[in-house]
Amino acid sequence: MSSVAEGRCHHVDVSSITDGPRRATLRTSDGVRIEALHQPCTAGVTDLAIVVAHGFTGSVDRPAVRRAAGVFAGRAGVVTFSFRGHGRSGGRSTVGDREVLDLAAAVAWARSLGYGRVVTVGFSMGGSVVLRHAALYGGAAAERADEHSGEHTREHEGRTGARGVRGAHDVPDARDLRDVHEARDIRGARDARTDAVAAVSAPARWYYQGTAPMRRLHWVVTRPVGRLVGRYGLRTRIHHKDWDPVPLSPVEAVPLIAPTPLLIVHGDRDAYFPLDHPRMLAAAGPCELWLEPGMGHAENAADDGLLGRLADWLARA
């Protein structure tokens, strides 16, 4: 159910959200600079903002991201941004781990602009990030985090690491709890939560190498030569350290998202993640599943019709 349907009254700062496109540099709770762009709704004043989380090697200025933002802007205000290690943002990519803090900063910025409802949509890596963000910054996980507020957490950063296994309904570990508390400390943010979430072409689990594109991506991320290719060929700066510990996986995040509305979208011609990934996500918790005939992978494969349906779903969720 949407926050509007629940009868909540939202303040909309019209002067903030109708000034035209606006670029900003955000700072995450761990100090990373993130480039962001706000695009007002072309249909008039609205209290809805859609925050777009791009895929690995994407950025705020990539054509596919700008095209998606243009479609979404017909129905809502739009915030796009570049994840750490991408575009003009600082830091280095952790391939879906610390990126949840980048998204939290973008959501908080959207709310600071005056939007009453802020929803998120992510593609591929961004899809895994919006799932973890929705779980860690709201829903059941945040409530459980309050019960563990005195628990010791350890600082670390990195990319991939030793495989950790938790049950899908386990309480988040110390790392995940720390991220929840960091969300509440973002300077200038009223709220970093999302009101609805859509994950497009997202993986269900970490370390998947069952397709040739994912084996190539794994080589780029884990090998020194691969990271050089990522930096100079793909314009993506990748962190050299391993994840420690392994963060909450997308499929572990799904059962923690409710009651926030969740949509899973996947193409039946996705060359990266086969259909067992969206089906695993859909089986993990309450959500709506769209399997798109003929669609490939992520934002590059999402046509304007699908993008419009996504925006409509997010607007009414």
Secondary structure in CASP SS format (residue, H / E / C, confidence):
PFRMAT SS
TARGET T0000
AUTHOR 0000-0000-0000
METHOD secondary structure of the structure
MODEL  1
M C 1.00
S C 1.00
S C 1.00
V C 1.00
A C 1.00
E C 1.00
G C 1.00
R C 1.00
C C 1.00
H C 1.00
H C 1.00
V C 1.00
D C 1.00
V H 1.00
S H 1.00
S H 1.00
I H 1.00
T C 1.00
D C 1.00
G C 1.00
P C 1.00
R E 1.00
R E 1.00
A E 1.00
T E 1.00
L E 1.00
R E 1.00
T C 1.00
S C 1.00
D C 1.00
G C 1.00
V C 1.00
R E 1.00
I E 1.00
E E 1.00
A E 1.00
L E 1.00
H E 1.00
Q E 1.00
P C 1.00
C C 1.00
T C 1.00
A C 1.00
G C 1.00
V C 1.00
T C 1.00
D C 1.00
L E 1.00
A E 1.00
I E 1.00
V E 1.00
V E 1.00
A E 1.00
H C 1.00
G C 1.00
F C 1.00
T C 1.00
G C 1.00
S C 1.00
V C 1.00
D C 1.00
R C 1.00
P H 1.00
A H 1.00
V H 1.00
R H 1.00
R H 1.00
A H 1.00
A H 1.00
G H 1.00
V H 1.00
F H 1.00
A C 1.00
G C 1.00
R C 1.00
A C 1.00
G E 1.00
V E 1.00
V E 1.00
T E 1.00
F E 1.00
S C 1.00
F C 1.00
R C 1.00
G C 1.00
H E 1.00
G C 1.00
R C 1.00
S C 1.00
G C 1.00
G C 1.00
R C 1.00
S E 1.00
T C 1.00
V C 1.00
G C 1.00
D C 1.00
R C 1.00
E H 1.00
V H 1.00
L H 1.00
D H 1.00
L H 1.00
A H 1.00
A H 1.00
A H 1.00
V H 1.00
A H 1.00
W H 1.00
A H 1.00
R H 1.00
S H 1.00
L C 1.00
G C 1.00
Y C 1.00
G C 1.00
R E 1.00
V E 1.00
V E 1.00
T E 1.00
V E 1.00
G E 1.00
F E 1.00
S C 1.00
M H 1.00
G H 1.00
G H 1.00
S H 1.00
V H 1.00
V H 1.00
L H 1.00
R H 1.00
H H 1.00
A H 1.00
A H 1.00
L H 1.00
Y C 1.00
G C 1.00
G H 1.00
A H 1.00
A H 1.00
A H 1.00
E H 1.00
R H 1.00
A H 1.00
D H 1.00
E C 1.00
H C 1.00
S C 1.00
G C 1.00
E C 1.00
H C 1.00
T C 1.00
R C 1.00
E C 1.00
H C 1.00
E C 1.00
G C 1.00
R C 1.00
T C 1.00
G C 1.00
A C 1.00
R C 1.00
G C 1.00
V C 1.00
R C 1.00
G C 1.00
A C 1.00
H C 1.00
D C 1.00
V C 1.00
P C 1.00
D C 1.00
A H 1.00
R H 1.00
D H 1.00
L H 1.00
R H 1.00
D H 1.00
V H 1.00
H H 1.00
E H 1.00
A H 1.00
R C 1.00
D C 1.00
I C 1.00
R C 1.00
G C 1.00
A C 1.00
R C 1.00
D C 1.00
A C 1.00
R C 1.00
T C 1.00
D C 1.00
A C 1.00
V E 1.00
A E 1.00
A E 1.00
V E 1.00
S C 1.00
A C 1.00
P C 1.00
A C 1.00
R C 1.00
W C 1.00
Y C 1.00
Y C 1.00
Q C 1.00
G C 1.00
T C 1.00
A H 1.00
P H 1.00
M H 1.00
R H 1.00
R H 1.00
L H 1.00
H H 1.00
W H 1.00
V H 1.00
V H 1.00
T H 1.00
R C 1.00
P H 1.00
V H 1.00
G H 1.00
R H 1.00
L H 1.00
V H 1.00
G H 1.00
R H 1.00
Y H 1.00
G C 1.00
L C 1.00
R C 1.00
T E 1.00
R C 1.00
I E 1.00
H C 1.00
H C 1.00
K C 1.00
D C 1.00
W C 1.00
D C 1.00
P C 1.00
V C 1.00
P C 1.00
L C 1.00
S C 1.00
P H 1.00
V H 1.00
E H 1.00
A H 1.00
V H 1.00
P H 1.00
L H 1.00
I C 1.00
A C 1.00
P C 1.00
T C 1.00
P C 1.00
L E 1.00
L E 1.00
I E 1.00
V E 1.00
H E 1.00
G E 1.00
D C 1.00
R C 1.00
D C 1.00
A C 1.00
Y C 1.00
F C 1.00
P C 1.00
L C 1.00
D H 1.00
H H 1.00
P H 1.00
R H 1.00
M H 1.00
L H 1.00
A H 1.00
A H 1.00
A H 1.00
G C 1.00
P C 1.00
C C 1.00
E E 1.00
L E 1.00
W E 1.00
L E 1.00
E E 1.00
P C 1.00
G C 1.00
M C 1.00
G C 1.00
H C 1.00
A H 1.00
E H 1.00
N H 1.00
A H 1.00
A C 1.00
D C 1.00
D H 1.00
G H 1.00
L H 1.00
L H 1.00
G H 1.00
R H 1.00
L H 1.00
A H 1.00
D H 1.00
W H 1.00
L H 1.00
A H 1.00
R H 1.00
A C 1.00
END
